[in-house]
């Protein structure tokens, strides 16, 4: 294989992994340990001083987690990655490296409801201020930039409506402002979209969703594209200034194009502590092996279900970028030619009450707060994931009172359509 770059499916199975050197085990072992023995005092000192790479304590790094990190970095086209306990943890660790109290970051208004809540409320206690922009109006991002802006945050495929974001256009705004572009790629996965190829500097995922794929393990990950100069203008002192806890090391100077991933590990994960369990890393690694197969089936099923719903008399509208009539179809063709994802929304003519009623009548679709499972899932966002928002904010985020969100699984599409048909008829 030395004369060619492995394909996506090969990387999904093999990247980061080798047979265990001690036992010959082919599957990556679960290193279920809190800490690791040092060779001697000098070895310990070099690890703690960032002069050598190795294992110290599972809160900071673990060999099972390291395979997961290398695999996702390879799939996303990044230089390095850091696995953490959840997608929310990934967002906290990323922004801790970028923001000081009083700083701002711009976020697309169309986001997962939990992220909207985290950005609007939880981050206020850190003194981090979110400024909202409309991903359908690129100029709104430009207007939102101020001297306090330190980052721009978007989703590649937005939750819950499945709309496609113009990553390249927003990347241009970020470059002009001199700030990194952070892209949550959870709903697309790197099988459909690789944001780094379109100008992203940092990619985050909830590993809980499509990458893990089986609804059995929480996890998050941060991928460093290695594309941003952290020393420019002194905006990012966590990376550009001497670190007193590491004998004055400047992380960008020392670690170059994977300095951000290192900062997230040795400044963020070390002190905030949202470590990913090695067992969960093992489960997610196993899920990633089938990512290409699953994602294609997810997308094919989702398109069939969306087409059915678009023709049903009880349905007012369907928001799925894979439909030729959808306003995001051209962006889907550009960014996600293999498929427009498996999460989308539709509106019912009966409004809020019809949405609540529908989710209670479905039998094959599971009513729960998750996406990206092999099983098909349904939720009424206005009464659950986006319930903390007022009606105007719900509508702006794509989760109006009449909206139902589907995460289409890998079952037989005919069975999914039959379940929807009986529930809509009832």
Protein Blocks (a to p, Z undefined) as FASTA:
>chain_A
ZZpccdfklmmmmgopacdfklopabdcdddbfbdcdfblmlmmmmmnopagcdfbfklo
cfklmmmmmmmmmmnopabdcddfbfklmmmmmmmmmpcghiacdddfbdcfklmmmmmm
mmmmnopacddddfklmklmmmmpcfklgbdcddfbacfklpacdfklmmmmmmmnopac
dddfklnopmlpcfklnopabdcddfklmmnonopagcdddddehlacfkggolammlmp
ccfklgopafklmnommlmmmmmmmmmmmmnopacdfklmmmmmmmmmmmmmmmmmmmmm
mmmmmmmmmmpckbmbdcdfkbmkbmklmmmmmmmmnbgbjbdcdddfklmmlmmmmmmm
pmklccdddehiabdcdddfklmmmmmpcfklmmmnopafkbccddddfbdfklmmmmmm
mmmmZZ
